[in-house]
């Protein structure tokens, strides 16, 4: 059987995840992973899952195992309405919320609804690789948006909108993946102004904002320009990623199409998982469990920042976020971090070379993403020291 002629032309632009391929070695015994953005298993509320399951059986009975609305399980949408108001300052009625199988499902739906071949989509440099994977099958042209330590530079957005007919802008404003950077409040106000003045649309991806260890919370851009923003969030980082509960708040004309697209993909997200999430939020479990998650991750981030100060070569700089799951480090020009990766792997330390987070494959060779959620503090210190030794050896060859 010859299969090549059967596949759609769009498959030519779809590749495997570079990160997932490069991280297959992370499962090697003894490997310390400073790589994948995976929540620590110790952060999962395992001890309450049995109680939550029993509550679901008693409250919903067989309804928890039945087909349900594409838009989402009504009790969960009600709970998410309260969650968004309390934790993110977003006022949204239950019927304005769409539940999906993880935020990745929403990103794919966004690509399907908005992007035609050759359409222009603006993304930060660097940006979240998962979004690029979701958008790539629809064959957009990416417009690079300049960033600095405070996130997106608003003037870069204004310039892009002047030059290109953008279908939408994609941003991760809080503790961005991969850089860890957060868009300042002043800049959010400016971005909101630009969106409204230019009649432009923003996809605001916000998976990490509750993972704040220091500083003051910053409101989402959605609160500043509600009609110009599709807001995406997830319970993966504050409940359990395996349940695949993502959700969004979108203006009605956009939400209508997202629902139609979802109907053709999976009909609806798991009813049982949504019921568990509804009980988790309504029962106050999140408010009690979140401090435990922060108590795990905060010291680990601090350990990594101290280790970078202690061991990394002087020609490096790195982000110093107040939360999230990642740090971003940049070395001198000429350093090839993919080569460094393989040498670090030989010493049982993994990270992600930063070039995979750029739409231009020639950019970011000297950068790396470091994750601190999966290793304890002593292990992080030891791994950063080993990584620093490898970097120093490579830099002597520059």
Protein Blocks (a to p, Z undefined) as FASTA:
>chain_A
ZZklmpcfklmmpccdfklmmmmmmmpghiacfkbfcddfklpcfklmmmmmmmmmmmnm
mmlmgccdfkbpfklmmmmmmmmmmmnopacdfklpccdehjklmmmmmmmmmmcghiac
dddddddfklmmmmmmnopacddddddfkopafklmmmmmmmpccfbdcddfbhpafklp
acdfklmmmmmmmmmmnopacddddfklmmcfedjddddfklmmmmlpccdddfklmmcf
klopacddddfklmmmmmmmmmmmnopacfklmmmmmmmmmnommmmmmmmmmmmmmmmm
mmmmmmmmmmmcfkbccdddfedjbdcddddehiafklmmmmmmmnopacddfklmpfbl
kgoklgccddfklpcfklmmmmmmmmmmmmmmmmmmZZ
